[in-house]
Amino acid sequence: MLALKVEFKYAEIAKLALIEKGLMDKNYELKKDAKHIYFPITGKAELDFPNKIVQMNFDKRENREDWKSKLVGDKSLTQKQAELMVKSFDVMGDIAIIEIPEELEKAKKRIADALLKMHSNLKVVAKKGSEVSGKFRVRKLEVLAGENRTETVYRESGCAFEIDLAKVYYSPRLSFERERIAKKVKKGETVLALFAGAGFFPIVICKYQPKCKIVAVELNPVAVKYMEKNIARNKMETSIKPILGDVKKVLGGKKFRRWANRTTLPLPHSAYEFLAEILDSMKKGGIVHFYYIPKTKVESAFKEAIVKIKKACNEKKRKFKVVYKRIVKTYAPHVDEVVIDFKLLN
Ligand SMILES: C[S@@+](CC[C@H](N)C(=O)[O-])C[C@H]1O[C@@H](n2cnc3c(N)ncnc32)[C@H](O)[C@@H]1O
Protein backbone atom coordinates (compact mmCIF):
# COMPACT_ATOMS: atom_id res chain seq x y z
CA MET A 1 0.00 0.00 0.00
CA LEU A 2 1.02 3.62 -0.48
CA ALA A 3 2.04 5.55 2.62
CA LEU A 4 2.93 9.18 3.27
CA LYS A 5 5.93 9.33 5.61
CA VAL A 6 6.46 12.55 7.59
CA GLU A 7 8.38 13.57 10.71
CA PHE A 8 6.21 13.94 13.83
CA LYS A 9 6.39 17.74 13.67
CA TYR A 10 4.53 17.64 10.33
CA ALA A 11 1.91 15.07 11.49
CA GLU A 12 -0.94 17.53 12.06
CA ILE A 13 -0.42 19.51 8.87
CA ALA A 14 -0.07 16.26 6.87
CA LYS A 15 -3.29 14.88 8.34
CA LEU A 16 -5.21 18.04 7.48
CA ALA A 17 -3.77 18.17 3.95
CA LEU A 18 -4.66 14.52 3.27
CA ILE A 19 -8.19 14.88 4.61
CA GLU A 20 -8.69 18.03 2.60
CA LYS A 21 -7.44 16.43 -0.62
CA GLY A 22 -9.50 13.30 0.06
CA LEU A 23 -6.34 11.14 -0.01
CA MET A 24 -6.44 9.62 3.48
CA ASP A 25 -7.38 5.93 3.41
CA LYS A 26 -9.57 5.76 6.51
CA ASN A 27 -9.92 1.98 6.30
CA TYR A 28 -6.45 1.49 7.79
CA GLU A 29 -4.67 2.39 11.05
CA LEU A 30 -1.73 4.84 11.06
CA LYS A 31 1.77 3.54 11.83
CA LYS A 32 4.66 5.16 13.68
CA ASP A 33 8.37 4.61 14.21
CA ALA A 34 10.69 6.55 16.51
CA LYS A 35 10.73 9.69 14.34
CA HIS A 36 8.00 9.36 11.75
CA ILE A 37 4.32 8.86 11.23
CA TYR A 38 2.97 6.90 8.23
CA PHE A 39 -0.43 7.72 6.77
CA PRO A 40 -2.23 5.18 4.56
CA ILE A 41 -3.09 7.04 1.34
CA THR A 42 -5.10 6.41 -1.78
CA GLY A 43 -2.95 8.48 -4.16
CA LYS A 44 -0.08 10.95 -4.54
CA ALA A 45 -0.25 14.72 -4.32
CA GLU A 46 2.10 17.68 -4.26
CA LEU A 47 2.43 18.77 -0.65
CA ASP A 48 4.25 21.83 0.59
CA PHE A 49 6.00 20.25 3.58
CA PRO A 50 8.83 17.64 3.72
CA ASN A 51 7.44 14.13 3.04
CA LYS A 52 8.19 10.84 1.31
CA ILE A 53 5.89 8.37 -0.42
CA VAL A 54 6.77 4.78 0.55
CA GLN A 55 5.20 1.32 0.28
CA MET A 56 4.08 -0.50 3.44
CA ASN A 57 1.37 -2.69 4.95
CA PHE A 58 -1.23 -1.28 7.33
CA ASP A 59 -3.65 -2.97 9.75
CA LYS A 60 -7.31 -2.72 8.91
CA ARG A 61 -9.10 -0.17 11.09
CA GLU A 62 -12.00 -1.26 13.21
CA ASN A 63 -14.98 0.41 11.56
CA ARG A 64 -15.52 2.85 14.41
CA GLU A 65 -16.03 5.87 12.18
CA ASP A 66 -18.93 4.41 10.33
CA TRP A 67 -21.65 5.84 12.53
CA LYS A 68 -24.25 5.21 9.88
CA SER A 69 -23.91 1.43 10.21
CA LYS A 70 -23.95 1.79 13.99
CA LEU A 71 -27.23 3.69 13.77
CA VAL A 72 -28.63 0.81 11.76
CA GLY A 73 -27.09 -1.76 14.14
CA ASP A 74 -28.77 -0.27 17.20
CA LYS A 75 -32.03 0.16 15.28
CA SER A 76 -31.99 3.97 15.48
CA LEU A 77 -32.38 3.98 11.70
CA THR A 78 -33.36 1.54 8.99
CA GLN A 79 -30.78 0.79 6.30
CA LYS A 80 -32.85 2.85 3.87
CA GLN A 81 -32.90 5.86 6.19
CA ALA A 82 -29.16 5.56 6.84
CA GLU A 83 -28.47 5.81 3.10
CA LEU A 84 -29.97 9.33 3.21
CA MET A 85 -27.53 10.61 5.85
CA VAL A 86 -24.28 12.28 4.84
CA LYS A 87 -21.31 10.34 6.08
CA SER A 88 -19.37 13.02 7.90
CA PHE A 89 -20.10 15.66 10.50
CA ASP A 90 -18.06 18.51 11.96
CA VAL A 91 -16.91 18.47 15.54
CA MET A 92 -16.03 21.77 17.22
CA GLY A 93 -14.86 21.25 20.78
CA ASP A 94 -17.46 19.01 22.40
CA ILE A 95 -20.23 19.83 19.90
CA ALA A 96 -21.05 17.71 16.83
CA ILE A 97 -22.81 19.52 14.00
CA ILE A 98 -24.79 17.21 11.76
CA GLU A 99 -26.87 17.58 8.64
CA ILE A 100 -30.29 15.92 8.76
CA PRO A 101 -32.07 15.54 5.44
CA GLU A 102 -35.74 16.59 5.40
CA GLU A 103 -36.88 12.98 5.00
CA LEU A 104 -35.34 12.14 8.38
CA GLU A 105 -36.76 15.10 10.31
CA LYS A 106 -38.85 12.77 12.49
CA ALA A 107 -35.82 10.62 13.34
CA LYS A 108 -33.54 13.58 14.19
CA LYS A 109 -33.63 13.17 17.99
CA ARG A 110 -32.98 9.45 17.73
CA ILE A 111 -30.00 10.04 15.46
CA ALA A 112 -28.57 12.73 17.75
CA ASP A 113 -29.02 10.63 20.90
CA ALA A 114 -27.29 7.68 19.26
CA LEU A 115 -24.38 9.85 18.11
CA LEU A 116 -23.99 11.29 21.59
CA LYS A 117 -23.87 7.81 23.09
CA MET A 118 -21.28 6.66 20.55
CA HIS A 119 -18.72 9.38 21.33
CA SER A 120 -17.90 10.01 24.97
CA ASN A 121 -16.09 13.28 24.11
CA LEU A 122 -19.30 14.85 22.76
CA LYS A 123 -21.59 16.81 25.08
CA VAL A 124 -23.91 18.38 22.49
CA VAL A 125 -25.29 17.30 19.12
CA ALA A 126 -26.75 20.09 17.01
CA LYS A 127 -28.31 20.15 13.59
CA LYS A 128 -27.43 22.61 10.84
CA GLY A 129 -30.54 24.82 10.68
CA SER A 130 -29.50 26.93 7.69
CA GLU A 131 -26.66 27.66 5.29
CA VAL A 132 -23.95 30.08 6.41
CA SER A 133 -25.48 33.45 5.54
CA GLY A 134 -25.70 37.20 6.15
CA LYS A 135 -22.87 39.68 6.54
CA PHE A 136 -21.64 37.93 9.71
CA ARG A 137 -21.51 34.56 7.88
CA VAL A 138 -23.38 32.69 10.63
CA ARG A 139 -25.35 29.44 10.51
CA LYS A 140 -28.48 28.65 12.57
CA LEU A 141 -28.15 25.62 14.83
CA GLU A 142 -30.77 23.48 16.54
CA VAL A 143 -29.59 21.56 19.60
CA LEU A 144 -30.99 18.02 19.43
CA ALA A 145 -29.23 16.11 22.20
CA GLY A 146 -27.05 16.66 25.25
CA GLU A 147 -26.57 19.98 27.02
CA ASN A 148 -28.62 22.89 25.73
CA ARG A 149 -25.81 25.17 24.51
CA THR A 150 -23.95 26.19 21.37
CA GLU A 151 -20.89 27.61 23.14
CA THR A 152 -17.76 25.50 23.30
CA VAL A 153 -13.96 25.56 23.45
CA TYR A 154 -12.27 24.43 20.26
CA ARG A 155 -8.55 23.66 20.02
CA GLU A 156 -6.36 24.09 16.98
CA SER A 157 -2.58 24.39 16.50
CA GLY A 158 -2.02 24.45 20.26
CA CYS A 159 -4.42 27.40 20.74
CA ALA A 160 -7.81 27.40 22.51
CA PHE A 161 -10.84 29.24 21.12
CA GLU A 162 -14.03 29.92 23.02
CA ILE A 163 -16.86 30.42 20.55
CA ASP A 164 -20.64 30.36 20.20
CA LEU A 165 -21.19 28.38 17.03
CA ALA A 166 -24.65 29.90 16.48
CA LYS A 167 -23.44 33.50 16.72
CA VAL A 168 -19.99 33.52 15.14
CA TYR A 169 -18.49 32.04 11.95
CA TYR A 170 -16.36 28.93 12.40
CA SER A 171 -14.65 26.55 10.02
CA PRO A 172 -12.38 23.73 11.18
CA ARG A 173 -11.64 23.20 7.48
CA LEU A 174 -9.58 26.39 7.32
CA SER A 175 -7.09 25.08 9.88
CA PHE A 176 -4.65 24.04 7.15
CA GLU A 177 -4.72 27.57 5.70
CA ARG A 178 -4.18 29.15 9.10
CA GLU A 179 -1.10 27.02 9.75
CA ARG A 180 0.22 27.45 6.23
CA ILE A 181 0.13 31.24 6.52
CA ALA A 182 1.28 31.34 10.16
CA LYS A 183 4.46 29.48 9.19
CA LYS A 184 5.35 32.16 6.65
CA VAL A 185 5.22 35.13 9.02
CA LYS A 186 8.65 36.51 9.91
CA LYS A 187 9.84 38.25 13.06
CA GLY A 188 8.78 41.91 13.22
CA GLU A 189 6.10 41.69 10.52
CA THR A 190 3.01 43.90 10.65
CA VAL A 191 -0.07 41.83 9.83
CA LEU A 192 -3.62 42.89 9.06
CA ALA A 193 -5.91 39.96 9.94
CA LEU A 194 -9.11 41.18 8.30
CA PHE A 195 -12.58 39.59 8.61
CA ALA A 196 -11.05 37.99 11.70
CA GLY A 197 -14.12 36.39 13.33
CA ALA A 198 -13.35 34.99 16.79
CA GLY A 199 -9.62 35.45 16.11
CA PHE A 200 -8.64 32.15 14.47
CA PHE A 201 -6.18 33.56 11.90
CA PRO A 202 -4.45 36.15 14.14
CA ILE A 203 -4.13 33.77 17.09
CA VAL A 204 -2.65 30.89 15.09
CA ILE A 205 -0.27 33.35 13.39
CA CYS A 206 0.81 34.70 16.78
CA LYS A 207 1.34 31.17 18.10
CA TYR A 208 3.89 30.51 15.36
CA GLN A 209 5.38 34.01 15.34
CA PRO A 210 4.87 35.79 18.67
CA LYS A 211 7.24 38.58 17.61
CA CYS A 212 4.93 40.25 15.15
CA LYS A 213 2.29 42.97 15.36
CA ILE A 214 -1.23 42.00 14.34
CA VAL A 215 -4.28 44.21 13.90
CA ALA A 216 -7.46 42.11 13.62
CA VAL A 217 -10.61 43.71 12.20
CA GLU A 218 -14.11 42.23 12.52
CA LEU A 219 -17.64 43.61 12.07
CA ASN A 220 -19.64 41.18 14.22
CA PRO A 221 -19.64 42.53 17.84
CA VAL A 222 -20.22 39.04 19.28
CA ALA A 223 -17.25 37.67 17.31
CA VAL A 224 -15.08 40.54 18.61
CA LYS A 225 -16.16 39.75 22.18
CA TYR A 226 -14.97 36.15 21.68
CA MET A 227 -11.82 37.33 19.89
CA GLU A 228 -10.93 39.49 22.91
CA LYS A 229 -11.51 36.53 25.24
CA ASN A 230 -9.44 34.27 22.99
CA ILE A 231 -6.55 36.72 22.76
CA ALA A 232 -6.50 36.87 26.57
CA ARG A 233 -6.91 33.11 26.94
CA ASN A 234 -3.89 32.52 24.68
CA LYS A 235 -1.93 35.37 26.36
CA MET A 236 -1.41 37.36 23.18
CA GLU A 237 -2.55 40.80 24.30
CA THR A 238 0.79 42.42 23.49
CA SER A 239 0.84 41.19 19.88
CA ILE A 240 -2.79 41.32 18.70
CA LYS A 241 -5.02 44.39 18.68
CA PRO A 242 -8.68 43.60 17.91
CA ILE A 243 -10.80 46.30 16.24
CA LEU A 244 -14.59 46.18 15.98
CA GLY A 245 -15.48 47.78 12.67
CA ASP A 246 -15.93 47.64 8.93
CA VAL A 247 -12.70 46.90 7.05
CA LYS A 248 -13.53 49.64 4.52
CA LYS A 249 -13.84 52.27 7.25
CA VAL A 250 -10.93 51.07 9.41
CA LEU A 251 -8.53 51.02 6.46
CA GLY A 252 -10.11 54.03 4.79
CA GLY A 253 -8.35 56.59 7.02
CA LYS A 254 -4.64 57.43 7.10
CA LYS A 255 -3.67 55.26 10.08
CA PHE A 256 -2.95 52.08 8.15
CA ARG A 257 -1.61 53.62 4.94
CA ARG A 258 1.33 51.46 3.71
CA TRP A 259 1.33 49.79 7.15
CA ALA A 260 1.17 46.02 6.54
CA ASN A 261 3.69 43.41 5.45
CA ARG A 262 0.92 40.87 5.14
CA THR A 263 -2.86 40.60 5.16
CA THR A 264 -5.30 37.69 5.40
CA LEU A 265 -8.69 38.06 3.67
CA PRO A 266 -10.93 35.10 4.56
CA LEU A 267 -14.14 36.59 3.14
CA PRO A 268 -14.20 34.60 -0.10
CA HIS A 269 -17.47 35.86 -1.61
CA SER A 270 -16.67 39.54 -1.38
CA ALA A 271 -13.09 40.30 -0.23
CA TYR A 272 -12.40 41.69 -3.73
CA GLU A 273 -14.77 44.59 -2.97
CA PHE A 274 -12.30 45.74 -0.30
CA LEU A 275 -9.14 45.50 -2.41
CA ALA A 276 -8.81 49.27 -2.98
CA GLU A 277 -8.53 50.01 0.76
CA ILE A 278 -6.43 46.89 1.33
CA LEU A 279 -3.92 47.84 -1.38
CA ASP A 280 -3.55 51.29 0.19
CA SER A 281 -2.64 49.63 3.49
CA MET A 282 0.05 47.34 2.02
CA LYS A 283 3.77 48.09 1.99
CA LYS A 284 5.97 47.41 -1.03
CA GLY A 285 6.90 43.71 -0.83
CA GLY A 286 3.78 42.94 1.22
CA ILE A 287 1.88 39.68 0.72
CA VAL A 288 -1.91 39.48 0.34
CA HIS A 289 -3.62 36.12 1.05
CA PHE A 290 -6.73 36.52 -1.07
CA TYR A 291 -9.61 34.01 -0.79
CA TYR A 292 -12.17 33.80 -3.55
CA ILE A 293 -15.37 31.90 -4.43
CA PRO A 294 -16.89 32.70 -7.83
CA LYS A 295 -20.60 33.56 -7.88
CA THR A 296 -21.39 30.85 -10.44
CA LYS A 297 -19.71 27.73 -11.81
CA VAL A 298 -16.60 28.82 -13.69
CA GLU A 299 -13.89 26.85 -15.41
CA SER A 300 -11.21 28.38 -13.27
CA ALA A 301 -11.84 30.27 -10.06
CA PHE A 302 -8.12 31.17 -10.19
CA LYS A 303 -8.51 33.01 -13.50
CA GLU A 304 -11.52 34.95 -12.26
CA ALA A 305 -9.75 35.85 -9.00
CA ILE A 306 -6.72 37.12 -10.88
CA VAL A 307 -8.95 39.35 -13.05
CA LYS A 308 -10.27 40.96 -9.83
CA ILE A 309 -6.75 41.40 -8.40
CA LYS A 310 -5.45 42.88 -11.70
CA LYS A 311 -8.30 45.38 -11.90
CA ALA A 312 -7.78 46.60 -8.33
CA CYS A 313 -3.98 46.80 -8.72
CA ASN A 314 -4.27 48.69 -12.03
CA GLU A 315 -6.59 51.23 -10.43
CA LYS A 316 -4.14 51.76 -7.58
CA LYS A 317 -1.08 51.60 -9.86
CA ARG A 318 0.34 48.70 -7.86
CA LYS A 319 2.32 45.92 -9.56
CA PHE A 320 1.87 42.39 -8.27
CA LYS A 321 3.17 38.88 -8.69
CA VAL A 322 1.30 35.67 -7.77
CA VAL A 323 3.57 33.71 -5.43
CA TYR A 324 1.28 30.79 -4.53
CA LYS A 325 -2.20 29.45 -5.22
CA ARG A 326 -4.26 26.43 -4.21
CA ILE A 327 -7.81 25.15 -4.08
CA VAL A 328 -8.91 25.50 -0.44
CA LYS A 329 -12.09 23.42 -0.65
CA THR A 330 -15.05 22.58 -2.79
CA TYR A 331 -17.80 25.05 -1.95
CA ALA A 332 -20.57 23.59 -4.14
CA PRO A 333 -20.60 21.14 -7.06
CA HIS A 334 -18.14 22.60 -9.61
CA VAL A 335 -17.50 25.70 -7.49
CA ASP A 336 -14.17 25.85 -5.66
CA GLU A 337 -12.90 28.21 -3.01
CA VAL A 338 -9.36 29.22 -3.94
CA VAL A 339 -6.58 31.20 -2.31
CA ILE A 340 -4.07 33.31 -4.19
CA ASP A 341 -1.06 34.76 -2.40
CA PHE A 342 0.22 37.80 -4.25
CA LYS A 343 3.18 40.05 -3.58
CA LEU A 344 3.14 43.79 -4.17
CA LEU A 345 6.17 44.78 -6.19
CA ASN A 346 5.92 48.57 -5.70
C1 LIG B 1 -15.82 33.78 6.46
S1 LIG B 1 -15.78 34.59 8.01
C2 LIG B 1 -14.08 34.32 8.50
C3 LIG B 1 -13.89 34.40 9.98
C4 LIG B 1 -12.52 34.00 10.52
N1 LIG B 1 -11.45 34.66 9.85
C5 LIG B 1 -12.33 32.50 10.57
O1 LIG B 1 -11.38 32.00 9.98
O2 LIG B 1 -13.10 31.83 11.23
C6 LIG B 1 -15.82 36.26 7.57
C7 LIG B 1 -15.92 37.24 8.73
O3 LIG B 1 -15.88 38.56 8.19
C8 LIG B 1 -16.75 39.39 8.93
N2 LIG B 1 -17.08 40.54 8.08
C9 LIG B 1 -17.96 40.59 7.06
N3 LIG B 1 -17.96 41.81 6.49
C10 LIG B 1 -17.04 42.56 7.15
C11 LIG B 1 -16.57 43.89 7.05
N4 LIG B 1 -17.07 44.71 6.12
N5 LIG B 1 -15.61 44.33 7.89
C12 LIG B 1 -15.13 43.50 8.86
N6 LIG B 1 -15.52 42.21 9.01
C13 LIG B 1 -16.47 41.73 8.18
C14 LIG B 1 -17.92 38.49 9.28
O4 LIG B 1 -18.63 38.95 10.41
C15 LIG B 1 -17.21 37.14 9.53
O5 LIG B 1 -16.90 36.97 10.88
The ligand as an ORCA input file, in Angstrom:
! r2SCAN-3c Opt
* xyz 0 1
  C     -15.824     33.782      6.464
  S     -15.777     34.593      8.013
  C     -14.076     34.317      8.496
  C     -13.888     34.401      9.975
  C     -12.524     34.000     10.523
  N     -11.445     34.661      9.849
  C     -12.326     32.505     10.571
  O     -11.380     31.997      9.977
  O     -13.102     31.835     11.227
  C     -15.823     36.263      7.566
  C     -15.920     37.239      8.728
  O     -15.882     38.565      8.188
  C     -16.746     39.388      8.933
  N     -17.076     40.539      8.082
  C     -17.957     40.591      7.061
  N     -17.961     41.814      6.489
  C     -17.038     42.557      7.153
  C     -16.572     43.892      7.049
  N     -17.067     44.710      6.123
  N     -15.613     44.333      7.895
  C     -15.131     43.497      8.859
  N     -15.519     42.206      9.009
  C     -16.466     41.734      8.181
  C     -17.922     38.487      9.283
  O     -18.634     38.950     10.405
  C     -17.212     37.140      9.527
  O     -16.896     36.968     10.876
*
